[in-house]
Amino acid sequence: MDSHQYDRAEQVLQRITDRIWVYHVYHVVEIDHEGYEPRIDRDRSWHDIRAWLESRSGVEWLLTRRDWPQFFQRHLVMMSLSL
């Protein structure tokens, strides 16, 4: 994941949502491999993915990764406390 390139939690969550959406629609894992940048349609399915990421199960899934930048780790803790 390229989360180290961002400095705001909102940017990281948007990028995660984009990548999951691309995998769901195009069945590819790397959206920028060899310059491939698919058009991301922020349709209902994109918003459903984003809503899931902000739910208890989505936050738990995000917390399974240990290599998030520190600012995003703090954001995830705050998200989990607010659920």
C-alpha positions in Angstrom: 0.0 0.0 0.0 1.2 3.5 -0.8 -0.2 5.1 2.4 3.2 6.6 3.2 2.7 9.1 0.4 -0.2 10.8 2.2 -0.4 13.0 5.3 -4.1 12.9 6.0 -6.3 10.0 7.1 -9.0 11.0 4.6 -6.5 10.6 1.8 -5.5 7.2 2.9 -9.1 6.0 3.3 -10.0 7.3 -0.1 -7.0 5.5 -1.7 -7.9 2.2 0.1 -11.5 2.6 -1.1 -10.3 3.2 -4.6 -8.1 0.2 -4.6 -10.8 -2.1 -3.3 -13.2 -0.8 -5.8 -10.7 -1.3 -8.7 -10.1 -4.9 -7.5 -13.9 -5.5 -7.3 -14.6 -4.0 -10.7 -11.5 -4.8 -12.8 -10.1 -7.8 -10.8 -6.6 -6.4 -10.6 -4.6 -5.8 -7.5 -2.1 -3.1 -8.5 -3.9 -0.1 -9.9 -0.7 1.7 -10.8 1.5 -1.2 -12.0 3.3 -0.3 -15.2 1.4 3.0 -15.4 -2.1 1.5 -15.3 -4.5 4.0 -13.8 -8.1 2.9 -14.3 -11.0 5.4 -14.2 -12.5 5.2 -10.8 -16.2 5.7 -10.7 -17.3 6.8 -7.3 -20.7 5.2 -7.7 -22.9 3.5 -5.2 -20.6 0.5 -4.9 -17.7 2.8 -4.1 -19.7 4.5 -1.4 -20.8 1.1 -0.1 -17.1 0.1 0.2 -16.3 3.3 2.0 -19.2 2.8 4.4 -18.0 -0.7 5.2 -14.5 0.6 5.9 -16.0 3.0 8.5 -18.0 0.2 10.1 -16.8 -2.0 13.0 -15.9 -4.9 10.7 -14.1 -2.6 8.3 -12.1 -0.9 11.0 -11.2 -4.3 12.4 -10.0 -5.4 9.0 -7.9 -2.2 8.7 -6.4 -2.8 12.1 -5.1 -6.2 11.0 -2.3 -4.4 9.1 0.5 -3.2 11.3 2.5 -1.1 8.9 0.2 2.0 8.6 1.8 5.4 9.1 1.5 6.6 12.7 -1.0 9.3 11.9 -3.3 6.7 10.3 -2.9 4.3 13.2 -4.1 7.0 15.5 -7.0 7.7 13.2 -8.0 4.0 13.3 -7.9 4.0 17.1 -10.2 7.0 17.2 -12.5 5.3 14.7 -12.6 2.2 16.8 -13.3 4.1 19.9 -16.2 6.0 18.3 -18.0 2.8 17.2 
